Amino acid sequence: MNKDIARKLIAIVASEKKNLSQYSKQDFVTTLSFKRSLMDPESVEKFVDKSAESGLIMSKEGSLSPNFSTSGIVVPLDFSVDM
């Protein structure tokens, strides 16, 4: 998994849910699959699991939160994912 792309995907979810610091797996699926059409729902679930394994996302009591600051990440308008 490319960590730069993973950070951008996590930043996209964080920007959609501005007032939250913790997210559910469903927040990732809704944002990345349905709102942005970047990945299919099954790929998003695999992405979240791999991100947690690699330490990009922390999982605590069913809530997910980034393990880095998402405020400085720039995601281009034409950003796409090939997974």
C-alpha positions as a printed Julia matrix, in Angstrom:
83×3 Matrix{Float64}:
   0.0    0.0     0.0
   1.3    3.41   -0.98
   1.31   5.46    2.24
   1.06   8.79    0.4
  -2.17   7.71   -1.32
  -3.45   6.24    1.95
  -2.84   9.53    3.77
  -4.73  11.4     1.05
  -7.69   9.02    1.3
  -7.79   9.41    5.06
  -7.55  13.21    4.66
 -10.54  13.14    2.29
 -12.64  11.44    4.98
 -11.38  13.87    7.62
 -12.32  16.85    5.44
 -15.83  15.46    4.87
 -16.34  14.97    8.62
 -14.85  18.29    9.74
 -16.34  18.38   13.23
 -15.32  14.84   14.15
 -11.97  13.45   15.23
 -13.07   9.81   15.18
 -14.78   7.96   12.37
 -16.5    4.66   11.8
 -15.66   2.23    9.03
 -19.0    3.23    7.48
 -17.81   6.87    7.29
 -14.91   5.69    5.14
 -17.19   3.58    2.93
 -19.74   6.37    2.51
 -17.18   9.05    1.68
 -14.74   7.1    -0.49
 -17.27   4.85   -2.25
 -20.53   6.67   -2.55
 -19.74  10.38   -2.32
 -16.38  10.4    -4.13
 -16.62   7.17   -6.19
 -12.92   6.49   -5.62
 -13.16   2.84   -4.57
 -15.78   0.11   -4.27
 -17.07  -0.62   -0.73
 -15.14  -3.9    -0.36
 -11.87  -2.18   -1.31
 -12.54   0.57    1.22
 -12.99  -1.98    3.99
  -9.72  -3.69    3.01
  -8.02  -0.27    2.86
  -9.19   0.59    6.38
  -7.94  -2.75    7.71
  -4.54  -2.35    6.04
  -4.27   1.25    7.24
  -4.9    0.11   10.8
  -2.3   -2.66   10.43
   0.31  -0.21    9.13
  -0.38   2.35   11.87
  -1.96   5.1     9.76
  -5.28   4.7    11.56
  -5.76   3.93   15.24
  -8.71   1.8    16.22
 -10.22   2.28   19.66
 -13.56   0.83   20.76
 -14.89   0.67   17.2
 -13.84   4.22   16.35
 -11.08   5.04   13.9
  -8.85   8.08   14.01
  -5.85   9.15   11.92
  -2.45   8.69   13.5
  -1.2   11.91   11.86
  -2.41  15.45   11.21
  -4.63  15.62    8.14
  -4.74  19.43    8.02
  -1.63  19.89    5.87
  -2.41  17.26    3.24
  -3.31  18.61   -0.17
  -5.49  16.4    -2.34
  -5.71  17.46   -6.02
  -9.16  17.84   -7.55
  -8.39  15.16  -10.15
  -7.17  12.66   -7.54
  -7.97   9.05   -8.41
  -7.06   5.65   -7.01
  -5.97   2.57   -8.94
  -6.45  -0.39   -6.58
